[in-house]
């Protein structure tokens, strides 16, 4: 490809490129940020500025940029077999090997893997699997899937419908039928003044109320992110997940856990289901599975559903890129590096607690109403009044202002409304955590 300067890239981009999740008119006025290179936890933009990537891309570049092991795995597989499909009674070594490796890492009875190209495709696959499963059990009326308001499960029609993002539902007449939502366990935003565990139980019990309202015989599954990521790093009170699991079991509702963000060490465990003691029937993963180097997703399926699907004859579902050999080879290399470098243990024992300690120190800032986090996920809430914890009026846009100040400091931090969130690469060092927190504090000072 020819080398282009920043202005030329911006011109081509503005003329021809429609971006995801972007206000195109605003983008065209300002010109897009041009990111040219990455190394470790840093990015470099077209002006040569070094930027600490506090979001690991989109919660995915867990091993950081420029890992030769992953690049070499892709190169070797491209030479050996760049593509073959898994349809019609065929397999290839990278897909079979990766499925077995994942089965060895996953909790409980999750021993069967269905590969996809993304997190959204995982959730579409879940919808088709659970409905097909129940139909095979002679219960075709079990179709409804319950999820949460403000959840994020992707951008396909089923993913966005399972998700609970109101602006996404407003565009295109979503959700699809038989997808309903209960409230999220967001204590700071929706439960202030209540005991967190009481609040967690009350929110979990909405699941039971919804099941009874719909009729248990109609409900196929409940789906949730262990920690809601895109919704604002919402960490449920300890009482929440055990109660959800109890209710699912009581009514024989399948439990689906979306670990697209939480999987692969983000919370200090290979999967957050281990942390919360969950035994899901299905588990979705993507993003960190290849450290973001190449698209891949997978749905892990527990014994009961897998047996139902296997007995159910041909499953009329799949993608050209299901188990793409190059993606599977990169995922395999990624998992090997994670094991060799004890990445998950490091997040659990060392860098996770260190980041959480340093992040909590921002809690004394006059703009900060709460800090919270788990592993290498963290959030802070911007407030207009630290004593009453009153939030800014929506129009104030404090989160966006803070995000821009972060960027000027050379830090990517994301704003979800007035909730500032981070999810840095899992290989971040202590010095880089210090740099991240110092830059965040300066950005907060400038936002005041
Ligand atoms: N599920 C969760 C929890 C996610 O955070 C995301 C993306 O951020 C998705 C699903 C969708 O994944 P993708 O963008 O790969 O389709």
Boltz pocket constraint, residues with backbone or C-beta under 6 A from the ligand:
constraints:
  - pocket:
      binder: B
      contacts: [[A, 58], [A, 117], [A, 118], [A, 119], [A, 120], [A, 121], [A, 123], [A, 152], [A, 153], [A, 154], [A, 155], [A, 225], [A, 229], [A, 230], [A, 258], [A, 259], [A, 260], [A, 261], [A, 286], [A, 287]]
      max_distance: 6.0
